[in-house]
Amino acid sequence: MTKPLAFIIEDDPQLSQIFTIALEDEFNVQAITDGKDAFERISKESPRIIILDLNLPSVSGVEILSKIRATPHVQATTVIVCTADERQAETIKDMVEFILLKPVSPIQLRQIASRLK
């Protein structure tokens, strides 16, 4: 059986790797480090789950989130925002399923993703 697709949109290479390890048992994980790249990939692919940092180079996480919610084939995708900016997270809380404040526990992320698979 093929694993569902997960995007990790995070520009910090260390965090991206930690999130990948946390999800790779349950998902086919693709790490994306640039907002522009994420914006383009969302147009073409349909991940089951997206782990999204809000502060990204090129295109912000908020812009990416708006595109996700406006694009029919990914509208229902589960989005977990991982951010250190609690105030910014508050402004988008109605557009996402989960908000995890950094530092994020890989165990917590794995448990949430496993339930959503």
Backbone torsions as a table, in degrees:
resi	resn	phi	psi	omega
1	MET	NA	136.0	-179.2
2	THR	-78.2	138.3	177.7
3	LYS	-75.0	145.8	175.1
4	PRO	-67.5	155.2	-177.9
5	LEU	-83.7	138.0	174.2
6	ALA	-128.8	134.2	172.3
7	PHE	-101.7	134.4	169.2
8	ILE	-112.7	110.0	-178.0
9	ILE	-105.7	94.8	-172.3
10	GLU	-150.9	126.7	-176.5
11	ASP	-86.9	-11.9	177.0
12	ASP	-84.1	112.6	-174.9
13	PRO	-58.7	-37.1	-179.3
14	GLN	-67.0	-46.0	178.2
15	LEU	-65.0	-41.0	178.6
16	SER	-57.7	-43.1	179.5
17	GLN	-66.5	-42.0	178.7
18	ILE	-61.9	-44.7	179.8
19	PHE	-65.4	-38.7	178.3
20	THR	-61.1	-48.0	179.3
21	ILE	-60.8	-38.5	-178.8
22	ALA	-65.4	-28.4	-173.9
23	LEU	-107.0	-15.2	-168.7
24	GLU	-66.0	-18.7	176.3
25	ASP	-69.7	-33.6	-174.3
26	GLU	-102.9	-21.2	-171.7
27	PHE	-133.4	155.9	166.4
28	ASN	-84.9	103.4	-170.8
29	VAL	-93.2	133.2	172.4
30	GLN	-123.2	120.5	179.8
31	ALA	-90.8	133.6	179.7
32	ILE	-126.9	125.9	-174.0
33	THR	-105.0	-5.8	-175.1
34	ASP	-126.8	135.4	-178.7
35	GLY	-59.7	-39.0	-179.5
36	LYS	-64.5	-44.2	177.9
37	ASP	-61.8	-43.7	179.0
38	ALA	-61.1	-42.9	-179.4
39	PHE	-58.4	-44.8	-179.5
40	GLU	-69.5	-42.5	-176.9
41	ARG	-66.6	-33.6	178.9
42	ILE	-64.5	-29.5	177.8
43	SER	-68.2	-26.6	-171.3
44	LYS	-107.8	-24.7	-172.8
45	GLU	-121.8	164.4	-176.8
46	SER	-128.0	79.7	178.3
47	PRO	-70.3	151.4	176.4
48	ARG	-77.1	-33.0	-176.0
49	ILE	-141.8	144.7	176.9
50	ILE	-129.8	125.8	171.4
51	ILE	-97.3	120.2	-169.0
52	LEU	-126.1	123.6	169.7
53	ASP	-85.0	145.1	-179.2
54	LEU	-86.8	-26.6	-177.1
55	ASN	-104.7	96.3	-176.5
56	LEU	-124.3	156.1	173.8
57	PRO	-72.9	151.0	175.1
58	SER	77.8	-63.2	-178.8
59	VAL	-130.2	131.5	-176.6
60	SER	-72.1	157.7	176.3
61	GLY	-61.1	-33.2	178.5
62	VAL	-65.5	-41.5	176.9
63	GLU	-63.8	-41.2	178.6
64	ILE	-63.7	-43.1	178.7
65	LEU	-61.1	-42.7	177.9
66	SER	-61.4	-40.5	178.0
67	LYS	-64.9	-42.3	179.2
68	ILE	-57.8	-48.9	-176.1
69	ARG	-71.8	-16.3	178.9
70	ALA	-100.9	-3.9	-176.4
71	THR	-104.8	114.6	-171.8
72	PRO	-51.4	-44.4	-174.4
73	HIS	-74.0	-11.2	177.0
74	VAL	-123.8	4.5	-178.2
75	GLN	-52.9	-39.9	-175.8
76	ALA	-90.9	4.9	178.9
77	THR	-62.8	137.6	176.6
78	THR	-73.4	126.8	179.1
79	VAL	-116.5	126.6	174.7
80	ILE	-113.8	114.0	178.6
81	VAL	-87.7	131.2	174.3
82	CYS	-117.9	113.6	-175.4
83	THR	-148.3	157.7	174.1
84	ALA	-95.7	-8.9	-174.8
85	ASP	-96.0	91.1	-176.7
86	GLU	-62.4	-37.9	179.9
87	ARG	-64.8	-44.4	179.3
88	GLN	-65.8	-38.9	178.6
89	ALA	-60.4	-38.0	-179.9
90	GLU	-60.4	-35.6	-177.4
91	THR	-71.2	-19.7	-177.0
92	ILE	-115.6	8.5	-172.3
93	LYS	-58.8	-28.2	-179.8
94	ASP	-78.8	-8.6	-177.6
95	MET	-101.2	-4.8	-175.6
96	VAL	-128.9	160.1	179.1
97	GLU	-83.8	-36.5	-178.6
98	PHE	-141.4	147.8	170.4
99	ILE	-126.1	122.4	175.9
100	LEU	-113.1	125.9	179.1
101	LEU	-87.2	134.0	179.0
102	LYS	-70.9	143.8	2.4
103	PRO	-74.1	135.2	-178.0
104	VAL	-93.9	135.5	176.5
105	SER	-79.5	123.1	177.2
106	PRO	-58.7	-33.3	178.7
107	ILE	-65.5	-43.8	178.4
108	GLN	-61.6	-45.0	179.6
109	LEU	-62.4	-44.3	179.3
110	ARG	-60.8	-42.6	-178.8
111	GLN	-64.5	-43.8	179.3
112	ILE	-63.9	-49.0	-177.9
113	ALA	-62.2	-39.1	179.7
114	SER	-62.3	-39.9	177.7
115	ARG	-67.7	-30.0	-176.3
116	LEU	-86.8	-14.2	-176.0
117	LYS	-57.5	NA	NA
